[in-house]
């Protein structure tokens, strides 16, 4: 006696598919009675063969073609847009990021973008025939990546200006949550064997390796601070031909004794005359400014570890016999910013414009700028990675040279265009966020002071020695 094959048709899933089982073995999925009868004929079963129906009889075929195509198309587009953004960010950072950690992050973002592209391709199968076992899991993985990417983008934008990428991140964060809920309800991972082992085996090693690399290549370089040394020293001194002026040579230098390269945004040195009993680095009003100037040129040049920049400046002191200085003092100051956290374009040094030039062009200094500014250098800057350029938006750095009585100064501001805040040296914590972000620092050189009479006597001795040499000849 022949055994009659047992045929079971399962209930329709969310997209109208019904599973065919013949003698306990799967025979595929169908969406209509006609296709079912065709499958049974191919299996050698006659028309009218008894069928055990689950979840509805032969009249229940919820095809839902419009819904399937709409959801599939929406998911496909929803994957392609963030994939393009991730691939673009990753490609730029893996080539141009300033640090090893930034380039490593770029490769990670690039890999995430390629995985989202795979997820987009998997939607074509998951919302159509579902012939690939792992298409549902691939789509779910893509949704998780989009969620993590959107969440990270919003996290990095905390405290930043709201921009178009903020709206982009919010939209895809909400969309990934909605899509994830739907995929979890439909158990999209059903094609995987031992999904828990796969997840644990992928996450744990990646987490351990990521923590190790983050500490060695990101945290340690980030907390390492630059060590910049600067100083002014008095060298040769001489009198003019008639004794109406004394010329003092001042040796100025700045050196990078640390391990972090920096940009020198601006530099200044002062030569003052006054009482000899003040030896601190304060700015006493009793000291008169003899000369001030810039000693690191061009502005914006790079100072690499171990590199030193020196300059000798000749300062003229008129009528040295008549002035009542007890001592003259020299001091330097430079503003530096870490090169591993931003990129200063080459046009920064060419951007200098003086207040007189602005007036000739019919322009004035903006209201927020220092009133007594002599000139300014200004340029847009690029962050250390493309992901920071996306989250922080455009940034601009402005450096002013300000006339301020006996103590001219330098002011520095870093902020989005149109929202400048003056960096006040007296209140460094006012701009603490900028200081922490870019490593902006003011380096005050040690003060050098020498008795004025000693310099004058040295100049006279030099003059007498020169006169004797000429008479001996």
Buried (B, 14 or more C-beta within 10 A) or exposed (E): EEEEEEBBBBEBBBBBBBBBBBEEEEBBBBBEBEBBBEBBEEBEBEEEBEBEBEEBEEEBBBEBEEBBEEBBEBBBEBBBBBBEBBBBBBBBBBEBBBBBBBBBBBBBBBBBBBBBBBBBBBBBBBBEBBEBEBBBBBBBBBBBBBBEBBBBBBEBBEEBEEBEBBEBBBBBBEBBBEBBEBBEEBEBBEBBEEEEEEEEEEEEEEEEEEEEBBEEBBEEBBEEEBBBBBBBBBEBBBBBEEEEBBBBBBBBBBBBEBEBBBBBBBBBBBBBBBEBEBEEEEBBEEBEBBBBBBBBEEBBBEBEBEBEBEBEBEBBBEEBEEBEBBBBBBBBBBBBBBBBBBBBBEEBBEBBEEBEEBEEEEEEBEEEBBEBBEBBBBBBBBBBBBBBBBBBBEBBBBBBBBBEEBBBBBBBBBBBEEEBEBBBBEEEEEBEEBBEBBBBBBBEBEBBBBEBEEBBEBBBEBBEEEEEEEEEE
